[in-house]
Each structure stands twice: as C-alpha cells, then as structure tokens.
Amino acid sequence: MRAIAEGLVTEDSPPHLIGGRERATGRVVFPCPGADTFEPVALSRTGTLWSYTIQRYRPKSPPYAGPEAFRPWPVGYVELAGEVIVEARLTDVAFEDIRIGMPLELTMIPLDPEAADPVMIPAFRPAGAAA
C-alpha cells in the first residue's frame, strides 16, 4: 500500500491514522505536525459521523490529483472519541443511507481506482450494524 502522504497512516495491518499529541497539553491533532512539541500517536480506527456533505464537483488541481472523470463522493467529519474529529471520504455507503451518528471504521481506498499504481487515501465506512 502506498499512502498519499508519508506519516499519514501506520504501516500496521490494518492501518491507523497518525495523529499528534501535544506534549505540554495532551491535545490531539490530525495530521501529526512535524514539530518537536508533538509526539506521533496512532488514532482509533473507529468513530462516529459528526457531519457530512456530498462533494459534487471536481476539486481544483493542484492539489487534487485524482481522476479526470469525476463522480460525486461523500465527505465526512468523523469523531474519534476522546481524540479528535477528522475529515475523510466516506465509502461503501449509499448517499441516502448516510446518517449523523452512524458508527464508522477506517479503511484505505485508491484515490484513482483506474491508475496503474494508485495512491491510497484514508476513508471511513459503516461499521457494525450500520454496515
């Protein structure tokens, strides 16, 4: 697996997002800043949907490096309890089935499924009974 950015996810199987815990306060952020004031920490793989929207237009390039052929996708804010709220794509769920508060789990999906050697991005999919 080749993640879209270095230091974004652990190399464990399954992977975890890498957050940063501020040494002085314990505050957790994502992604982990490279500053000495933060220590890397593996974040929870599960969370709940805090809010979401549907991305209905192709993002501007750069920085977007996905496929030219655009299809809308859901983007959510996922609360990792006691840690942080992260923004990520939602996958494996129909638009009409997305619900605030639904349980989610981390997965990795290709940014461009048609690419010969696609980079992988973090996404969240329904977990447990929501799956």
C-alpha positions in Angstrom: 0.0 0.0 0.0 1.3 3.4 -1.0 -0.4 6.2 1.1 -1.0 9.6 -0.5 1.4 11.2 2.1 4.2 9.9 4.3 3.4 9.8 8.0 -0.4 9.9 7.5 -1.1 6.2 8.5 0.7 3.5 10.3 2.2 0.6 8.4 0.2 -1.8 10.6 -2.4 -4.1 9.1 -5.0 -2.8 9.5 -3.6 0.8 9.4 -4.3 3.6 11.9 -4.3 7.3 11.2 -1.3 9.0 12.8 -2.2 12.0 15.0 0.0 14.2 17.1 -0.3 14.6 20.9 0.9 18.0 22.1 3.5 17.2 24.8 2.6 20.2 27.0 -1.2 19.9 27.0 -2.1 16.4 25.7 -4.3 17.9 22.9 -4.6 15.6 19.9 -4.5 16.9 16.3 -4.5 15.3 12.9 -2.3 15.0 11.0 0.7 15.0 13.2 2.8 18.2 12.9 6.5 17.6 12.5 7.2 19.9 15.4 9.1 18.7 18.5 6.2 19.8 20.6 4.1 16.9 19.3 4.6 13.2 19.6 3.1 10.8 17.0 0.2 8.7 18.2 -1.9 6.0 16.5 -5.5 7.1 16.5 -8.6 5.0 17.0 -9.8 3.1 13.9 -13.4 3.7 14.8 -15.6 6.7 15.2 -19.0 8.3 14.6 -20.1 10.5 11.9 -20.3 14.1 13.2 -21.3 15.8 10.0 -21.0 15.3 6.2 -21.6 16.7 2.7 -21.5 15.4 -0.8 -18.6 16.6 -3.0 -20.4 17.3 -6.3 -17.7 18.9 -8.3 -14.1 18.0 -9.2 -11.7 19.8 -6.8 -9.1 22.2 -8.2 -5.8 20.8 -9.4 -3.4 21.2 -7.8 -3.6 20.0 -5.1 -6.2 17.4 -6.3 -4.5 14.6 -8.2 -7.4 12.3 -8.7 -9.0 11.1 -11.9 -10.2 13.5 -14.6 -13.6 11.7 -14.8 -15.4 13.0 -11.7 -18.1 11.2 -9.8 -19.5 12.7 -6.6 -18.4 11.3 -3.2 -19.4 11.8 0.4 -17.0 13.6 2.7 -17.5 13.4 6.5 -16.2 14.7 9.8 -15.6 11.6 11.9 -15.3 12.0 15.6 -12.7 9.6 17.1 -14.0 9.6 20.7 -11.7 11.3 23.1 -9.2 12.1 20.4 -10.1 14.4 17.5 -12.5 15.0 14.7 -11.0 14.1 11.2 -12.2 14.9 7.7 -12.2 12.0 5.3 -14.1 10.4 2.5 -16.9 8.0 3.3 -17.1 4.8 1.3 -19.2 1.7 0.9 -22.4 3.6 1.8 -25.2 5.0 -0.5 -25.7 8.7 -0.2 -29.2 8.2 1.1 -28.1 5.8 3.9 -25.6 8.3 5.5 -26.7 9.3 9.0 -25.2 11.6 11.6 -24.0 9.5 14.5 -23.5 6.3 12.4 -20.6 4.2 13.6 -17.7 4.1 11.1 -14.3 2.4 10.8 -11.1 3.4 9.0 -10.2 1.8 5.6 -7.9 2.8 2.8 -9.2 3.3 -0.8 -7.5 4.3 -4.0 -7.6 7.9 -4.9 -7.9 6.9 -8.6 -9.1 3.3 -9.0 -8.2 3.4 -12.7 -4.5 4.2 -12.1 -1.9 1.6 -12.7 -0.3 2.2 -9.3 -2.9 4.1 -7.3 -2.1 6.0 -4.1 -4.3 5.1 -1.2 -6.3 7.6 0.9 -7.9 7.2 4.3 -11.7 6.8 4.2 -14.3 5.6 6.7 -17.0 3.0 6.0 -20.0 1.9 8.0 -19.1 -0.4 11.0 -21.1 -2.9 13.0 -24.9 -2.8 12.4 -24.5 0.2 10.1 -22.5 -1.8 7.6 
